[in-house]
Amino acid sequence: MLDLATVQCADFAACVKQDFELQTSATPLVLQLIEARPLGVRPESGREPFALTLRGAPQLRLPQAIYKMNNPQLGEMEIFLVQIAADQTSSTVEAVFN
C-alpha cells in the first residue's frame, strides 16, 4: 500500500491523466487524475502540502470519506476525498495532503 505519510506531489504529478479505480461496495468507479498541484511551503509540515483533483462521471455523488483507490503506477492507497463540483459533464473530487 502507498505510504501516504511520505508521498510527494511529484509522485502523483507523474500520474496526471491516469485512471484511479475507486473501490465501493457496488462496482468500482473510475476517476481520472486531472491535476496534482503544490499548495506552498509550510515550515511545520514534513513535506510540501499538495492537492489532487480527480474527475469522474457526471452522475457521481460521493460523500466525503476515506476511499480505497488503486492506480497501476502507484498501487493501492486510502485517500480522503471531498466532492467539490458536479455538472452535466463531470463530477470533481479533491484530496489535500498536508
ZATIKOL-490221 format. One line per field, with one value per atom (N, C-alpha, C, CB): residue number from 1; chain; z, x, y. Coordinates in pm, whole numbers, always signed. Each point is the difference from the previous one (the first is absolute). Glycine has a CB too. Layout:
BEGIN
pos	c(NUM_...)
unit	c(A_...)
c3	c(Z_...)
c1	c(X_...)
c2	c(Y_...)
This chain:
BEGIN
pos	c(1_1_1_1_2_2_2_2_3_3_3_3_4_4_4_4_5_5_5_5_6_6_6_6_7_7_7_7_8_8_8_8_9_9_9_9_10_10_10_10_11_11_11_11_12_12_12_12_13_13_13_13_14_14_14_14_15_15_15_15_16_16_16_16_17_17_17_17_18_18_18_18_19_19_19_19_20_20_20_20_21_21_21_21_22_22_22_22_23_23_23_23_24_24_24_24_25_25_25_25_26_26_26_26_27_27_27_27_28_28_28_28_29_29_29_29_30_30_30_30_31_31_31_31_32_32_32_32_33_33_33_33_34_34_34_34_35_35_35_35_36_36_36_36_37_37_37_37_38_38_38_38_39_39_39_39_40_40_40_40_41_41_41_41_42_42_42_42_43_43_43_43_44_44_44_44_45_45_45_45_46_46_46_46_47_47_47_47_48_48_48_48_49_49_49_49_50_50_50_50_51_51_51_51_52_52_52_52_53_53_53_53_54_54_54_54_55_55_55_55_56_56_56_56_57_57_57_57_58_58_58_58_59_59_59_59_60_60_60_60_61_61_61_61_62_62_62_62_63_63_63_63_64_64_64_64_65_65_65_65_66_66_66_66_67_67_67_67_68_68_68_68_69_69_69_69_70_70_70_70_71_71_71_71_72_72_72_72_73_73_73_73_74_74_74_74_75_75_75_75_76_76_76_76_77_77_77_77_78_78_78_78_79_79_79_79_80_80_80_80_81_81_81_81_82_82_82_82_83_83_83_83_84_84_84_84_85_85_85_85_86_86_86_86_87_87_87_87_88_88_88_88_89_89_89_89_90_90_90_90_91_91_91_91_92_92_92_92_93_93_93_93_94_94_94_94_95_95_95_95_96_96_96_96_97_97_97_97_98_98_98_98)
unit	c(A_A_A_A_A_A_A_A_A_A_A_A_A_A_A_A_A_A_A_A_A_A_A_A_A_A_A_A_A_A_A_A_A_A_A_A_A_A_A_A_A_A_A_A_A_A_A_A_A_A_A_A_A_A_A_A_A_A_A_A_A_A_A_A_A_A_A_A_A_A_A_A_A_A_A_A_A_A_A_A_A_A_A_A_A_A_A_A_A_A_A_A_A_A_A_A_A_A_A_A_A_A_A_A_A_A_A_A_A_A_A_A_A_A_A_A_A_A_A_A_A_A_A_A_A_A_A_A_A_A_A_A_A_A_A_A_A_A_A_A_A_A_A_A_A_A_A_A_A_A_A_A_A_A_A_A_A_A_A_A_A_A_A_A_A_A_A_A_A_A_A_A_A_A_A_A_A_A_A_A_A_A_A_A_A_A_A_A_A_A_A_A_A_A_A_A_A_A_A_A_A_A_A_A_A_A_A_A_A_A_A_A_A_A_A_A_A_A_A_A_A_A_A_A_A_A_A_A_A_A_A_A_A_A_A_A_A_A_A_A_A_A_A_A_A_A_A_A_A_A_A_A_A_A_A_A_A_A_A_A_A_A_A_A_A_A_A_A_A_A_A_A_A_A_A_A_A_A_A_A_A_A_A_A_A_A_A_A_A_A_A_A_A_A_A_A_A_A_A_A_A_A_A_A_A_A_A_A_A_A_A_A_A_A_A_A_A_A_A_A_A_A_A_A_A_A_A_A_A_A_A_A_A_A_A_A_A_A_A_A_A_A_A_A_A_A_A_A_A_A_A_A_A_A_A_A_A_A_A_A_A_A_A_A_A_A_A_A_A_A_A_A_A_A_A_A_A_A_A_A_A_A_A_A_A_A_A_A_A_A_A_A)
c3	c(+0_+0_+0_+123_-199_-10_+137_-240_+281_+129_-15_+67_-24_-16_+89_-62_+162_+87_-70_+197_-299_-66_-148_+161_-217_-141_-28_-16_-103_-40_-119_+85_-108_-113_-131_+126_-139_-124_-29_+38_+66_-19_-74_+210_-170_-65_-132_+223_-232_-124_-117_+132_-104_-104_-48_+99_-26_-34_-53_+174_-201_-55_-133_+113_-132_-114_+10_-140_+254_+21_+79_-6_-6_+73_+137_-216_+311_+135_+23_+85_-49_+25_+146_-183_+206_+135_+37_-28_+137_+44_+82_+1_-41_+75_+32_-111_+188_+33_-124_+236_-332_-126_-100_+43_-163_-100_+15_-157_+120_+8_-92_+56_-13_-77_-49_+133_-248_-54_+8_-154_+212_+5_-73_+220_-295_-67_+77_-226_+254_+65_-103_+160_-133_-96_+46_-72_+202_+48_+131_-112_+126_+126_+18_-18_+117_+13_+141_-178_+186_+131_+61_-75_+207_+72_+74_+23_-45_+66_+117_-69_+104_+106_+137_-149_+237_+139_+88_-54_+127_+80_+100_-27_+79_+101_-61_+141_-272_-67_-37_-88_+93_-37_-150_+205_-282_-146_-51_-12_-115_-61_-22_-113_+170_-19_-148_+231_-269_-137_-5_-82_-34_-20_-131_+132_-134_-120_-41_+65_-195_-54_-94_+21_+3_-83_-57_+140_-260_-67_-31_-99_+118_-29_-79_+209_-218_-77_+59_-60_-24_+48_+110_-225_+225_+100_+133_-187_+195_+121_+115_-142_+255_+122_+112_-80_+137_+106_+129_-169_+277_+129_+37_+74_-5_+40_+94_-27_-5_+75_-48_+33_+36_-43_-96_+217_-334_-103_-36_-89_+70_-49_-150_+189_-238_-142_-48_+19_-150_-59_-131_+109_-131_-124_-42_+60_-189_-45_+35_-184_+183_+28_+149_-215_+293_+142_+91_-51_+2_+80_+80_+13_+94_+83_+105_-35_+63_+99_+59_-121_+234_+59_+16_+122_-188_-5_+41_-183_+259_+38_-117_+247_-302_-115_+38_-154_+95_+18_-139_+225_-249_-128_+1_-30_-77_-4_-113_+99_-194_-110_-70_-30_-39_-85_-96_+180_-305_-99_-102_+31_-143_-97_-74_-24_+37_-72_+88_-155_+286_+87_+147_-183_+268_+144_+38_+43_+50_+38_+150_-189_+226_+141_+25_+16_+111_+36_+122_-96_+101_+116_+33_-59_+188_+44_+93_-23_-2_+82_+68_-154_+289_+77_+50_+67)
c1	c(+85_-85_+89_-186_+145_+74_+7_-72_+192_+18_-36_+182_-299_-47_+73_-219_+290_+77_+124_-83_+131_+122_-18_+121_-238_-23_+12_-151_+200_+22_-89_+237_-253_-78_+54_-54_+185_+62_-40_+192_-215_-43_-135_+123_-213_-131_+7_-109_+194_+11_+38_+66_+11_+38_-119_+230_-342_-119_-116_+70_-47_-106_-47_+96_-226_-71_-11_+83_-42_-18_-128_+250_-302_-120_+36_-114_+27_+7_-133_+159_-151_-121_-38_+57_-177_-52_-86_+5_+30_-74_-121_+211_-328_-122_-65_-33_-74_-68_-68_-37_+8_-58_+113_-219_+203_+104_+107_-167_+291_+105_-30_+166_-126_-18_+136_-205_+208_+126_+3_+18_+89_+26_+130_-125_+132_+125_+66_-91_+220_+76_+24_+112_-166_+16_+100_-234_+268_+96_+62_-129_+259_+72_+76_+23_-63_+59_+53_-157_+275_+55_-84_+231_-233_-78_+88_-182_+312_+91_+71_-148_+259_+85_-58_+203_-204_-39_+111_-249_+321_+114_-35_+95_-219_-38_-35_-81_+70_-36_+125_-211_+204_+111_+21_-41_-54_+9_-75_+16_+3_-73_-145_+211_-307_-140_-40_-52_-42_-47_-144_+235_-297_-139_-11_-84_-8_-32_-142_+159_-181_-134_-26_+10_-122_-37_-139_+143_-166_-128_-63_+81_-214_-75_-126_+89_-173_-125_-91_+18_-101_-86_-98_+21_-68_-98_+64_-143_+275_+71_-26_+177_-220_-16_+65_-217_+323_+74_-8_+154_-196_+12_+147_-229_+269_+140_+32_+0_+107_+38_+136_-242_+295_+123_-41_+124_-61_-31_+126_-186_+169_+108_+8_-28_+148_+20_+119_-97_+103_+111_+39_-78_+208_+56_+111_-59_+67_+103_+143_-154_+181_+137_+28_-6_-90_+22_-46_-23_-66_-50_-124_+231_-253_-119_+25_-64_-42_+10_-138_+197_-200_-126_+11_-40_-52_+8_-134_+174_-167_-120_-37_+61_-180_-47_-120_+82_-86_-112_-48_+90_-219_-54_-7_-133_+189_+5_-84_+226_-270_-80_-72_+159_-267_-72_-87_-1_+1_-87_-40_+109_-165_-49_+112_-201_+326_+110_+91_-8_+16_+90_-25_+170_-108_+6_+147_-219_+248_+139_+16_+27_+79_+33_+143_-162_+191_+132_+51_-54_+186_+70_+112_-57_+72_+104_+95_-156_+285_+105_+78_+16_-19_+73_+131_-214)
c2	c(-118_+118_+124_-124_+226_+124_+67_+28_+15_+66_+147_-164_+202_+137_+99_-91_+42_+89_+54_-127_+58_+42_+34_-142_+120_+25_+150_-203_+236_+139_+36_-12_+139_+48_-56_+209_-216_-51_-144_+153_-233_-139_-4_-68_+156_+6_+76_-11_+112_+78_-91_+204_-307_-96_-83_-9_+16_-80_+84_-160_+289_+84_-60_+207_-207_-59_-152_+189_-247_-143_-24_-36_-86_-39_-54_-50_+80_-54_-72_+186_-312_-77_+15_-165_+213_+22_-120_+253_-319_-118_+44_-139_+94_+26_-134_+227_-223_-124_-60_+84_+1_-48_-23_+126_-81_-17_+108_-105_+75_+100_+119_-181_+300_+122_+47_+64_+1_+49_+152_-200_+252_+143_+25_+28_+82_+34_+114_-74_+59_+106_+110_-164_+282_+109_+105_-40_+39_+98_-46_+183_-158_-16_+130_-258_+338_+133_+26_+80_-19_+38_+112_-67_+70_+102_+99_-166_+161_+94_-66_+187_-129_-55_+36_+17_-116_+21_-55_-12_+97_-46_-110_+226_-223_-99_-135_+185_-191_-125_-77_+105_-236_-85_-8_-129_+179_+1_+123_-254_+283_+110_-45_+90_-19_-39_+6_+86_-171_-2_-48_-41_+64_-42_-75_+197_-292_-76_+33_-186_+199_+17_-116_+254_-322_-115_+22_-154_+104_+20_-136_+218_-223_-123_+30_-101_+3_+9_+108_-245_+307_+109_-40_+95_-218_-44_-39_-78_+78_-41_+98_-110_+57_+79_-79_+109_-54_-68_+79_-100_+38_+68_+8_-82_+187_+8_-115_+252_-321_-119_-48_-64_-36_-67_-111_+56_-57_-99_-77_+145_-275_-83_+18_-169_+199_+25_-81_+232_-251_-74_+68_-217_+225_+53_-95_+242_-275_-95_+42_-61_+191_+48_+12_+122_-68_+26_-114_+240_-324_-110_+39_-87_+13_+19_+108_-241_+319_+107_+27_+102_-36_+46_+151_-222_+294_+146_+61_-13_+121_+76_+90_-7_-13_+76_+87_-182_+301_+92_+41_+84_-96_+43_+152_-215_+277_+146_+59_-13_-70_+52_-114_+192_-157_-94_+81_-180_+139_+61_-106_+228_-189_-97_-72_+140_-94_-65_-85_+189_-158_-76_+32_-3_-78_+23_+12_-126_+214_+25_-21_+164_-235_-22_+46_-196_+224_+50_-74_+226_-242_-53_+97_-243_+277_+93_-74_+199_-183_-61_+111_-202_+203_+101_-53_+101)
